[in-house]
Structures are given as structure tokens and as C-alpha cells.
Amino acid sequence: MPRRSPSRRTVVPLGAIAVVLALLGAVYACQSNGVDATDTPPTVAGQNPTLTWYQLYFTDPDTTSNLDNPTGGIPDKVAASFATAQKTLDVAIYEFDLPVLSDALIRASQRGVRVRLVIDTDSLEEEAVQSLIEAGIPVVDDQRSAIMHDKFAVIDGVTVWTGSMNFTENDAYKNNNSFMEITSTRLAQNYTAEFEEMFTQREFGPGPSSPTPNAALTINETVVENYFSPDDGVAAHILDALNSAKSSVYFMAFSFTRTDFADALVQRAASGVTVQGVFETRQIAAGGDAAWNALTAAGLANLRVRQDGNKYNLHSKVFVIDQQIVVMGSYNFSRNAEESNDENVLIIHNPEIAAAYYAEWQKVWEEARR
């Protein structure tokens, strides 16, 4: 914070005082949310130290969904990142059928990296998962009807991959998804703690759990909130973000059935905020239409929703708020995501990242059914 020199009496304009007070308030708000230090990403072996702290990728189903044997894209980016692992590589993923990623994990294990996998029981028999087991990689499944729906990987306690993309051909090449690589030791601590809870303690779903170590942190001056359901009250945090909207909320939603989220959007629209969103068509047709009905019945000119135009799935779970804040992760906007499933969410306060998600939203919006 700038300090006033004591050597000379100065008359400070009221406007300047207001700016200083606002800055102090912002600092206090960050401290009260647990943002206590800037996490400057360390240099990682095999990575260019001049790169930004994140890399954000979107699937391109317009290009890849009709290919017989699609390759490349995000899976190759993830596999290349796995190839940099020196000591540890932990993966928690709901569905897994991509050989390029199972092969990358096996190669890492063969060169001495400790590789571990948490999977949903429904995916345990997939050939890619069985190949890991045959290679001697330890695999833990959740063994329950509710799902282990996480999608993340942690490399060497430094790098985190997370987003809405499962390690499947459908999610990587046919469905709309995002996946993000983040370099941050403190964020990696969060995901490692969640992984250990599932892998080592065999704790899935609701129950006693340790607090997320760094629920809010800063990475290169970007505030990042990180929550895990069903123990961190994720819905309340997302509602706080939605209720903070001053100008706009744009969303893409695979499953959106929470009426409290819908009510918040209607209220923001009624106050003048632009609200526009795209729902996955199949989810509405299957009866997941509570939020769709609430939003379409609102009758507000600045609140518009559409159903997606992808012949496969709009699998994203994203809010873009005021072109400044992004909510993203594995968490569908549903009761199961909040109360039963294992999920992970990031709320990222960064206009550059928000702009990238908004550009993706515009593409999905233009392709959606009017």
C-alpha cells in the first residue's frame, strides 16, 4: 500500500481518500476470504518458465465429432503434461476410455513416477482402466450408487488439471467441454487433500472431512476460490457469485435443475442484469427442466435462454459473471452435485479467463436452437 510521507502536511482530495478506502476494503475482503498470499508458480521441469500460470483449452466438436478415429486436441496436451511428471501423478476422473491417457500414465509409472487413480465404480471395467490395473497402478473406486464425478489430475504437487472433460472420446471430441492446466502449489495442495481423502481414507460423498487447505488463494494476482462437494457448501458460494452480478451473467449447462440458481438469475435480470444461457437439450427432454421452465416463464426481455445445437452433448458447467468471474469445474447445477456426488469447482476472478469463456459461450449460443 502507498504510504504518505510525514515530512510535509498535505491536503488530500476527498476523491483520493475514497479510492484509498476502497482499496483497503478490497484488501480486507480478500483477507476475510482467506486470501493471504500470492502463489507465484514455481518453475516446473520440462515447462517454459515464461508461460502464464494457466493454459485453458476448449473442445472443438464442430471439427472432430464426425471423425472415425479422432486424435490430438486436449488429450494430447494432457498426455504431454503427464510426461513431465517426476515424482507423483494423481488422477480422479469419472469416466476413462482414452488409451492415449492410460498409456501416458503407464509410461510415467514405468519411469518411476508414483501414479494413482480414483475412478467411479461404473467405469472400473473400461479397457483403459483395466490396462492401468494390469500395469500395477493402484486404482480405487467409490463403490456406491452416487457418483465420483470429479475430473482432475495433480502432477508433482505443482500442476493441476481440471474442468468438465472426462477422459473419454465423447467428452474430448464430441461434447462441448473445457479443461484447464494451472500451475500453483497451493491449489495443488487442495486437490491432493481431496484425492487423499478418497484414495487413502476411502471417504466418498457426504461425511466428516477436513477443511480445504486453501479455499481462496491468489495466483499471480488472480483470486481463485476452490470448493469440493458435498462438504464445502458449493451452492452457497456459487449463489454469492451470481448475486454479485452487476451487468451480465452468461451460462452453459449440461444439467441445470437448481431452482435457487434459477431464482437468483431471474432476480438479477429483474434488476437490469443481462442473463443469457444455453441448456443441454437432452437433459430438458429427459425431465431436467425445472430451471428452464423458471427462466422461460420469467417474461423478461433481458433474460434469454436456448437449447444447445450440438448433436451430442453440451457438457459444460459454466457461469461467466460481469465478464470478470468464471464458475467452472465438474459440478452440474443440480441437487445431486451439491449433496451426493464428489465434485470440484473453481470460481476464478480474472477478466482474461472470463473473456475466453465468453468467446466459447458466444459460439455455443450462436449454434443453439432459438
N, C-alpha and C positions, 0 to 999 in steps of 0.2 A: 504494500500500500504506500502511496506517496506520503511524505511527511512534510509538514510546514516548518520552515526554518524559524528558530526563535530569535534570530538576530534583529528582526525588524518587524514592527507592528504592521499588519496588512489588513485591509478591509476586503473581506471575501464576499463576492456577489451571492445573493440568495440562490441563484440558479446553480452555482458551483457547489454550494452546500447540499442542495438537493441531490446532485449527482453523486457526491461522496456518500451521503446517507443511503442512496440506492445501492451503491457498490458494497457498503457494509452489510446491507440487508441481504444481498446476494451471497456474500461470503458466509454469513450466519446460516442462510438457508442450506448451503452446501454442507456446512459442518453439522447441522442438525439432522441431515440425512445420512451422516456417516461418511461423507466425502472428506477424507482427512489428509490426502496426499496425492500428488500426481504420479501415476505409474508410467515412467518412461520405459518403453520396451527395450530389453537388452538385445545385444547382437546375438543372433542365432546361427549356429554353424550351417553353412550352405545357403544362407539368405543374405541378400544385399542389405547392409545396414542403413542405406539411404532410403529404403522403401518406407512408405507410410505404415502406421501401426495396424492398418486393416486392409484386406482385399475383399471386395464384395462381388459376387457373381450371381447371375440370373440364368435360369434355363431358357432354352430357345425352342419351344415345341413347334413353332411355325416352320422351322428348318429341319428339325430332327425327328419329329413324331412319325413321319411316313417312311423312314429308313428301315430296311430289313434288319441290319445289324449295326445300330448306331454306336459310335465310339467318340472319344475325345470329350471336350466340354469340361464340366465341373469334375467328373470322376478323375480325369487325368490330372487336374490341379490338386485334388486331394491326395492322389497317389504320389505325386511328386513331393508334396509336403511330408507325407509319411516316410518318404525316402530320406529325409533329413534327420529323422529321429536317431538320437544317440543312446538314450538310456531307457525311456519309458514311452509307451503309446497305449492309451486307454480309450476305448470306444464304447459308447452307449447308443444303440440305434434300434429303432422299432422294427424295421424291415431291411433285409440284406440279401441281395441276389446278384451283386455285381462282381464278377471274377477279377476285374482289374483292381478292385479294392481288397478283396480277400487275398489275392496274390501279393499285393503290396504289404499287407500285414504279415504274411508268411515270410516274405523276404526280410522284413525288419526283424522278425523273431530269429531267423537263421543267422543274422549277423550279430546277435546277442542282445537285441533290444527286448525289454520285458513288455510283452504285448498281452493285453487282457480285453475281453469283450463282455458287455452286458447286452442281452437281447430279450425281446418279448418271446414268451413261450411259443406263440403261434408261428414264429419264424425260425424256430430251432432246427427244423428239419430241412431248411433250404440248403441246397448243394453248397453254396458259398460258405455258409456257417459250418456245415459238416466238414468241409475241407480244412477249416481252421482247427476244429477239434482233432482231426486226424493228424494235423501238423504239431499237436501238443500244446496248442494255445488254450489257456483256460477260458471257459465260457460259462457265464452264469445267466440263467433265465429266470423270469419273475414268478412263474408257476402260480398264476392267478388269473381270474376272468377279466378284471380290469387290466388295462394295458400299460406296459412300459413304453411310453410314446416319445421318449427323449430322442434327440438327434444331435449328438455332439462327439467330439474327439478332443483329447488333450495330449499334446506332444511335449515331452521333456519338461513338464511343469511350466511351460512358457507360452505355447501356442494353443489356441482354442479354435476349433471349427464348430459352427452351429448355424441353425436356420431351420427351414421347413422341409428340406430334402432328405428323404430316406436313401439308403444305399441300394437303390433299385433302378432297373432300366426304365420303368414307367416314370419314376419321380425325376430321374436325371434327363430324360429325353422326350417325354410325352406330356408331363404335367408342368404347370407354372409353379416355380419354386425359386427360393433364394438360398444361398449358402455363403457364409462369411468366415474368413480367417482373421483372427485377432491375436496380436502379439501383446501379452500382458501377464506378468507373473501373478498379479493379484486376482485377475479374472480366472486364471488357470487354477488358483487355489480354490475358488468357489466350485468349479466344475470337478476338480479332483475330490473335494469333500463329498459332493453329491455322488460321484462314482463309487467312492469307498463305502458309502452308506449302502449302496445296492450290491456291490461286488463282495465286499468283505463281511458286512454285517447282515446281508440278505434282507434288508429292510426296503420294502416297496409299498407305495401307496401311503395312506394316512397313518399317522402314529407319531410317537416321540422322535424328535430329530434335533440335531444341533443346529444353531442358527447359521445361516450362510455367512462365511467369514467376512466378505466384503460386499454387502448387499448394494452399496453405492460406492463408486470409486470414480476417479478421473484418470483418463488415459490420454496423454498429450493434450490436456486442456478440454477434453470431451468428457462430460458427465455420463456415466453409464450405470444404470440400475440393473441388477441381476437377481431374478427370483426363480424359485422352483416350487412347483405344486406337487402334492396338495398341502404343503406345510407352510408356505410363505404368504398366504393370502393374496395370491396374484391378482385376482379380480379387482380387489380394492385399489391396488396400485395402478392398474390399467384405467379404472374409473377416475382416479385422480388425474391421470394424464388427459383423458377425454374431457373431463370437466374444466380443465385449464385452457381448452381451445378458445382462441380469440377471433380467428379468421377462417380456418378451414380444417376439415377432417376428411381424409380420403382413406378408403379401406379396400382390401381384397381378402375374402374369407371363404375358406373351404367349408367349414361348419360354423354357423353363427346362429345360435339358438338362445343366447342370454338376453332376456328382456330388459335386464338392468342396463346393459350396454346400449340396447336399442333406445331405451327411455332417455339415457344421457344424450344420445345423438339427437333425438327429437328436441330435447330441451335446448341444446346448443343451437340447433337450426332455428328454433323459435326466437332465440336471442340475436339472430342475424348471421350466425356462422354458416358458411357453405359446407354442406355434408353430401358427399357422393361416394358410392361404393358398389362393388361387384361381388355377387354371391355365386357360389358354385351351383350350377343348375341342378345337378343330380341330387344334391342334398335337399334342396327345396322340394323336388319331386318325391323324395322319399319320406317327407313329412317334417323335415327340419326347417319349418317355415315361420316360426314364431317371430323372429326378429324381422324377417322380410315383410310379414303382414303388418307389424307395428310401424315400420318405416314407410311402406307404401300407403298406409292409411292416414299418415300424418297430414297430408294435403298441403305441404309447404313447398313453395316454388324453388327454394334453395336447398331442398333435400331430395336427391335423386338417386335411385338405385337401379341396377341392371343385373341380369343373369349372364354368366360368362359364355363366351363363344368358343372355348376350347372343346374339341370333340372328345377329349379325355377329361382331365380334371384341372380346375383352378385349385391348387393345393396350398397356396399362400395363406398366411395368418398375420396380416399386417394392418396397422394403422399408421398413417402419416398425419401429424398434427401440426398445424400452423407452419408447414414447410420447415420445421425445426426439430421435431421429435419423431422418432420411429419406434413403434412397438413391433417386435418380431421374435420368432422362435418356433418351438414345436406346438405351442399352446393354441388349440382351437378355442373359439369363443363360445364355450359350451359348459354345461354343468359337470360333465364327466372330467373335462380337463381341469376344472377347479378342485373337484372333490375326490376323484378316484385315481386318475392316471398319474404317472410320473411324467412331468413336463418341465421345460425350461424356457425362460423368457428374458429378453433384453429390452430395456427402454433406453434408447440412445438419443442423447441431446446433441445433435450435430447437423447443421444445415446442409453440409455437403452430402452426407449419407441420406438425409431426407430428400434431397434433390434427386438422387439416384433412384430411390424407391418411388418417388413421384413420377419420374420418367417411365418406370416399369408400370406403374398404375395407369398412366395415360395410354400405354399400349394395350393393356388388358381392357381398359374402358372402351377404347375405340373398337375393339373386336367383340365386345359384349353385345348381347341381344337387347335392342331398345324396346 
